[in-house]
């Protein structure tokens, strides 16, 4: 699989399934996952600054962002076999992850500080082998991000309000952070932007701090959406969610919104007109129905389908997201 090093011009996102079952594994000198007989890269040490991309703007609040899938299967060094997890210490595998980190920072952070950890994300191929493989492999990246977030809260955040954001694989891991969050930490969360994922009725019932957003500036809430041309374009592996919000007009009903987009970032050098989109939330399926998008280069590799806009979930709504993150954060800061 080709890795893309510039998120602003090469946006690759892969949805992953997460309903994590527990996986016992040991990490020894050869970093082999015993339970699955798999090669595991070195565990990231989050006290090591090389395991982070950070932009410190001296702001009163932060964005903590979990990247999407930027890794394919590859041959591990020293003939150890095929590895299905990103090696966060290998420059060739870090490059596409860094590209997404930089791109998202530029698109949505605004004036806020930005923290994004490298982690041993699953490869894209992991989600073509059945749900049981995906669930088992998701344990490794999920535990990495849990450790990264704990380190961030203790050593980097300094008590500031924060926004959580995750995209695709990162969005599913973000839901696990919300499921396990404590009350003290939750009070500082302006919002959680779960982009390109779904929440089931069971998860919502069991998760005290997954609170569906109802409007433009409520805080401590979860913002979630998935975009399609029509309901037949939904990805089967995504599952059916129980809530969503329109990120253009910040409504949870079927009132449509108009969004004028910039040209596709993947068609450089080609004359393009801006698209005028109509974005409507379908109350029955909780999908965003997007009319008027003329791009032809958006289908997500391996799992995507024509009419599903998973790969555009940040790019299309970037201005809406940036303004809304600033708004929710400002409201929480005023309360503090």
N, C-alpha and C positions, 0 to 999 in steps of 0.2 A: 504494500500500500504506500502511496506517496504521502509523505509528511509535508504539511504546509507551514512555512515559517513566518508568514505575515498574516495575522488574523484579519487585518483591515482589508486585505485583498484576496486572501485565500481562507475562507471560513469552512472548516470541516467539523461537523458535530455528529456524534453517534449516540442514539438513545440506548441505554442499557437497562436491563430488568434488575430490580433489587427487591428481594424479599428474603433477606439474608438468613440462611441456615448456618449453624455454627460449624466451623472448619478447624480441626486440630491440625497444626503444622509446626514443624520445628525448623529453625534457621541455624545452620551450622556453617562450617568453613566453606562448603560448596553451595550454600543457600538453596537447598532443595526442599520443596514442599513435600513432605513425606506422604501426607494423606492422599494427594492427587498424583504423586510422583512427578511433580513439576519443578522446574527451575525457578527460583525466586531471586530477584536482584537484592542487593544490599538494602537494608532498611534505612529510610531517610532519617537523619538526625536533625531535628528541627531547631536545635541550638546552633546549627551550622548555617550561616547566612546564605550559603550557596543553595540552600533548599527552599529559598523564598524569592519571590519577586515583590519588592516593596517600593511604593512611592510615598514618601513622607512629605505632605504638603503643609504640615503644621496646623492641620484642621482640628476641630473639636470632636470629630466623629470619623469613623472608618467604614470602608467596604472590605469585607472578607469574601473573596471570590474563589470558587472551586471550578476548575476548568473541565471542559468536556473531553471526549476521547480523541487523542491525537497520536495514538500508538497502534501499530500493527504487529503481528507476530514477527519474530526475528530470531536469528541464530545467536545464541549466547556465546560469549568468548570461551576459549579453551575447550571447545567441543562438548559443552555441557548439554547441548540439545536446543530445541526451540523454546523460547521464552514468551509467555503470554502477558507479561507485565512490564510496564515502563521501568527502565533503569534511570533513576533520577540523577545519577552521577555520570552518565554517558552523554557527551556533548551532542551526538547525533540524535539522540532521543529527547534531549532537553530542548533542542531548537524549536520544534513545532509547538511544544508546550509554552515556551517563552513567547512565541509569536502570538498565541491566544491571550496570554496574560497581558502583554503590552496592548494589544488591540482592544480588549474589553476595558482596560483601564482608561484608554483614550475615549472610548465610546460612552461610558456610563458613570464614571467616578466624579466628574465635575471637579469641585474643589475639595473633595474628601480625600483622606489618606486611603491607601490601597494596599491590601495584603493578599497574596495568592501563593499557596504552597505547592511545590512539586510533590507528586505522590505516585505510587506504583499502580497507576490506572490499568484496567484490563484492556487488552487489545480488542480491536473491532471484530476479529474473528471469533472472539469468545461468545458473541451473541448470535452466531449462526449455528451453534451446536446444541441448542435446546436450553430450556430454562434451568435445568438442574446444574449444568455446567456454569451458566452465567451466575446463578445464585452462589455457588461455591467459590468462584473466582472473585466475586465482589467483596468477600470478606477482607482480603488483603488491602485493597484501596480504601475501603471504609475505615478500617482500623488505622491506617496512615492518617487520614483526615481527622479522625477523632483525636489522635495525638497532636496533630498540627494545631487544631483549634484550641485544645487545652493549653498548649505552649503559648499560643497567641494571647489567650485571655490572661494568663499568669505573667507573661514577660513582655508583651508588646502593646497590649491595648491600653494600659494605664487607666482603666476605669472609664474610658470614653464610651458614649453610645456607638452602636455599630449597625451596619446593614449586612445581612448574609445574602449571598447570591450564588447560584449554581446552575450550570447549564448541562442538560442531557445526563451523562454519567454523573457529573458533578451535582446536578439537581437531585438525583436519587440519593446520593450520599448526604446532601444537605438535609433531606427529610429525616435521616437517621440522627443527625445532630439535633434536630428539633425534638425528636422522640425522647432523647436522653437529656435534654437541657434542664438545668436547675433553675429555680425561681429567681435567684439573685442575678444570674446571667441574663435571663429572659427580660428582666426589667430594663435592661440597657439596649434591647434589640428594637430598632426602629421598624424593621420589616425583614421578611425573608422572601427573596425572589426566586421561586422554584420554576425555572424556565425549561420547558420541554420535558415535562414529567406529569404524572397524575397521582392523586391521592385516593385510595379506596375508602369506602364507608367504614371498613374495619379499622384502617389506620387512623382515620379521623376520630373515631370513638375512643381509641386507645391512646391518643396523643394530646395531652393537655395543652401543649404550646403550638400545635398546628391549628391556627385560628384563621378561617377564611376572611380575606379582605372584603369589605363591604363598600368602600368608597375611595376617594382620592387621598385622604391624609390620615386614616386611622393607623395607629401604631401597634407594634407587637403582632402584626398579622402576616399571613402567608399569601403572597401574590403568585398566581399560577395561571398559565394559559398554554394552548397548543393550537397552531394555525393550519388550516386546510382550505382548499378551494371549495370542497363540499364534503358532506359527512361520509361519503364513500371512500374518501382519500385518507382516512385515519389509519395509523399504523396498528395492526393487530397486536403487536408486542407491547404497545403502549398501555393497553387496557383502558377501561372506561373510568373516568374520574367523577367525583361527586361535587366538585365546585371549580369555579374559574372566574376570572374577571377580564373585562376588555381593557387592555393597556392603553387604549387611545382615549376613551371617554371615562374610564374607570367606573363603569357600570356593570352590574351583574344581571341585567335584564337584556332584552333583545333590541334595545334602541341602537341603531347603527351609528358608526362614527366614520368620518372621512380622514384619510391619511395620505399625504402627498410624499412619495418616496424619492430618494436619490437613485441614480442609475446603479445597476448591479456592480459590485466591487470585483466580480470575477470576469468581466468582459472589458478589460482595459483596451483602449485604442479603438473601440467600436462606438459609433455614434448612437446614443441612447436618449430617449425622452424620459422625463419623470413620469411615474405612474401615479394616478389618482385612485386610491383604493377605498373601497367601502368595507369596513370591518364590523362584523356583527357577531355577538355571542349567541350561540344556539342554546337556549335553556335546557333542552332535552338531552343533548349529548355533551354539553359543556365544552364544545369546540368553538374556536374562532373561525368564522366563515369569511374568507378574504376574497373579494371580487376585484378584478382589474389588474392583477399582477401579471406582467408580460415576460418576466425572466424565464430563461430556458436552462439555466445552469445551477439549479438549486437542489436537485434530487440527492439525498444523502446516500453515500456509497453503501452497497451490500443490502441494506435494510430499507432504503427509501423507496418511494413510489411517486409517480406523476401526480401532482396536485397536493402533495403533502409538503408544507413549508417549514419542516423542522429545522433545516439548515439556515433559516432566515429569522429565527425567533428573537435574536438580539439585534441584528442589523436593521430589520424593518422598523422596530420600535425604539431604537436607540435614544432618540431625543425624548420620547415619552418617558422612558425608563430613567434617564439622567435627571430630568426635571422632577419626576416623582420621588426618586431616592432623596433628592435635596429637600423636597417638601416634607416627607415623613420624618426625615432626620431633624429638620428645623423645628418641627412641632414637638418632637421628643426633647430637644434641647431647651425649648421654651418651658416645658413642664419641669425640667430639672432645675 
